[in-house]
Amino acid sequence: MQKKSKLKMVTLLTGLRFPLVLAFFCAAILTANSDRHHPWMFLAAFTSLIAAAATDFFDGYLARRLNVVTALGAHVDPLMDKFLYLACLPLLVYVAMNNGHRMHATILLVLTLLFLARDQWVTFLRSIGSIYNVPGNAHWSGKVRTAFNFPLLCAIYYFEEAPWPMPFFSWRLIYSLETLGVILTLLSLFIYTRRYWPSLRRSVEIKPDSNERSP
């Protein structure tokens, strides 16, 4: 397989996350608003969510394995991650409220703010870093966070909406997993901030006025 073909395959896999997230979003809304709980509607939503989360692992793995890592891919991948968070987190809040789980909905609302704010902050840091030619590639802390949070979102959706509850799922387990997700997000936030801190400090330095003349 030629390198261009490999790159197209990886790019297609990354872009596939977008329609999969849309499919999950639509199917999940239909499931939540259905008067009668249709298992096939839940399965369509849950399968789409799992597939969207899986593409994040496989596109990065294949890009490194096939040696087709690009600057565009390094920015498109986190963009698709943000889209998944943006579509999934508010919907989980809605589903929890729809089920009468006000406490869990409140916790998910806090997670929504924290997760999305972290992503926006990291995007801001990368834009500042690019001014000073700092590489925008993902840090291991961000990869670990994503590798944990995407399955976490799948588990939360299953816990809230599945017509077949699993015996080992409990509120204590869900709350513990969500707490771990918060810890990983805060850790990633700290590490990225420290990484780009020199660039951030340089960006607040006052530039000399171009109209000033040397005496």
N, C-alpha and C positions, 0 to 999 in steps of 0.2 A: 504494500500500500504506500503510495506516495505521500510526502509530507503534507501537501495541500489537502489531500483527501482526509488525512488524519485530523488536520486542523478543522475542516468542515464538520467532521463527525463530532468532535468535542464541542465546537460552537453550537451545533444543532442540539446537542444534549443539554447544554447550558440554557439555550433559548426555550427548550421544551418545558422548563420549569414554569414559564409564564402561563401557557394554556392549561397546564395541570393545576396550577393554583386557582385559575379562573373556574375550572371545572369543579374543584373542591368547594369554592365559595358558593357557586350556584346550587350545587347539590346539597350542601349543608343548610343553606337558607330554606330550600324546599323541604328538607327533612324536619327542620325546626318548626316550620309553619304548617306542616301537614296535620290535619285532624286525626288521621289514622297513621300510626307509625309503620311505614313500609320498610322492611329490612333491606330491600335492594337499593333504596335511596340512600340509606346510611352507608351501605357497602360501596356505592359509587363515590360518595364523598370521602370516605375513609381511605379507599384505594387510591384516589387521586392525591390525597394529602401525603400518603406514604411514598408514592411515586415521585412527587415533587421534592420531598425531603431526600430521597435516594439519589436524585440527579446531582445534588450538591456534592455528595461523596464521590460519585463515579466520574463526573466531569473533571474534578480536580485531580483525581487519581490517574485518569487516562492522559490528561494534559502533561503531567510529570512523567508518566511511564512512556508515552510516545514522543516526549521531548518537543511538545508544541505549545509551550507556555508563551503567551503574548501579553503585551501591556494592556491591550483591549480586554482580553479575557480576565486579567487581574482586576479590572474595574467592572466588567459586566457581571461577574460572579457575585460580588457583594451587592450589586444593584438588584439582582434576582432574589438574593436573600432578603433584602429590605422589602421587596414586594410580597414575599411569603409572610413575613412578620406583619406587614401592613394589612394583608387580607385576613390572616388567621387570628391574630390576637383580638381585634375588636369583635370578630364573629364569636370567639369563645366566650367573651364577656356577655354577648347577647344570648348565647345558648344557656349559659349558667343562670342568667336572670330569667330566661324563659322556663327553666326548670325549677325556679323558686329558690335557687341557691345564692342568696344575696351576699353572704360572707365570701363565698368563693368568687363571685363576680367582682366584688370589691378588690380582692387580692389579684385577680386577673387584670383589673383596670390598672393597678399599680405596676404590674409586670409590663403591661402595654406601654405605659409611660417610660419606664426604665429601659426596656429593650429598644424602643424606637429612638429615645433620646441618646442612648449609647451609640447607635448606628449613625445618627446625624452628627454627633461629636467626632467620631472617627473619620467620617467623610470630610468634615471641616479640617481636621488635623492633616489628612492626606493632601488636601488642596493647598494647605500652607506648606507642607513638606515638598510638594512638587515645585514650588517656587525656588527651592534651594536644592533641587535634584535629589531629594531623599526618595528611595524606592518605595512604591506604594503597595508592595506585596504583603500578603496576609501574614500576621504573626501567629506563632503556634497557639497562643492564648485565644485568639479569635477562632482558630480552627477547632480547638477543643470545645469552646463555647457553642459553636454551631453544631458540632457533632453530638453534643448533649441536648441542646435546646430543640432541635428539630424533632427527634424522637419524643422529647417531652411534650411538644405540642400535639403530636399524634396520640400520646397516652392520655392527655387531658381531654381531647375530643372523644376518644373512645370511652373514657370514664363518664363523661357527661351525657353522651348521646347513644351509646351502643345498646341495642335491645338484648344483648347477651352479656350481662355483667360477669367479669372474671372474679373468681373467689379471692385472689390475692390482692385485688385492688381495694384500697380503703382510703378514707380521707386523710389519715395519718401519712400514708405512703405518698399521696399526691402532694400534700403540703410539704413533705420532706424533699421531694423532687423539685418542687417549685423554689424552695429555699436554696437548694444547691444551684439551680439555674440563676438565681439572683447573685449568689457568691461568684460564680464563674463570669457573669456579666460585669460585676464590679471589678474583678481581677483583671479582666480584659481591658476595661476602661482605664484602669490605673497604668497598665503596661503600655498601652498605646499612647497615653498622655506623656509618660516618661520618655518614650521613644522619640516623640516629635517635639518635646519640650524645647530643645535648642533652637529648632526652626521657629517655634512659637515666640520665643524670646527675641530672636532676630527680627521677626516681623513687626514688633512694636517699637523698634528703634526708629527714631526720626531720621528721615532721609535728608541729606543736605539739599538746600534749595538750588535748583539748577541755574537760577538767575544770579546767585551770589558770585561775586568775582573775588578772586584772591587778591589781597592787597599787594 
